[in-house]
């Protein structure tokens, strides 16, 4: 069981800024519970995250024609 926050992810819709991902931009910030700080995910993260707003695009390409997002909820 995970008992602390690990990361925060967000998605932004902006067709002009993110045309090659159907208008969706993605970002992930990892949380350091000891320091209570966030830092951008990196290539060293698991899974690796580049800094090009495309990190989540592959998963969402399957739903691009419907232009919606989905979130699998973890067992609690």
SVG drawing of the C-alpha trace seen along z (x, -y; Angstrom):
<svg xmlns="http://www.w3.org/2000/svg" viewBox="-16 -28 34 30">
<polyline fill="none" stroke="black" stroke-width="0.4" points="0.0,0.0 1.2,-3.5 0.9,-5.7 2.3,-9.0 2.1,-11.2 4.6,-10.2 3.8,-12.6 1.3,-15.0 0.4,-14.9 -1.6,-17.4 -2.9,-17.7 -3.7,-21.0 -5.7,-21.3 -4.3,-23.9 -4.3,-23.1 -2.0,-25.9 0.7,-25.0 0.5,-21.2 -0.6,-20.5 1.4,-17.2 -0.4,-15.6 -4.0,-16.5 -3.8,-19.6 -3.0,-17.9 0.1,-18.8 1.3,-16.7 3.4,-17.3 4.5,-15.3 6.1,-16.6 7.6,-14.2 7.0,-14.8 9.8,-14.7 7.9,-13.9 10.9,-14.7 11.4,-18.2 7.7,-18.8 8.8,-19.9 8.0,-19.1 10.4,-18.8 9.8,-18.1 10.0,-14.4 13.0,-13.6 14.6,-10.9 15.7,-9.2 12.1,-8.9 10.2,-5.7 8.7,-5.8 11.2,-8.3 9.7,-11.7 11.0,-14.1 10.5,-17.8 8.5,-18.2 4.8,-18.0 4.4,-14.7 4.9,-12.2 1.3,-11.1 0.4,-11.4 0.9,-7.7 -1.7,-6.5 -4.3,-9.1 -3.8,-8.6 -6.3,-5.7 -9.0,-8.1 -8.0,-11.1 -10.9,-10.8 -13.3,-11.3 -11.1,-14.0 -11.4,-12.9 -9.1,-11.7 -9.3,-8.8 -7.8,-7.9 -7.5,-4.4 -8.1,-4.6 -5.8,-2.6 -7.3,-0.2 -7.8,-1.8"/>
</svg>
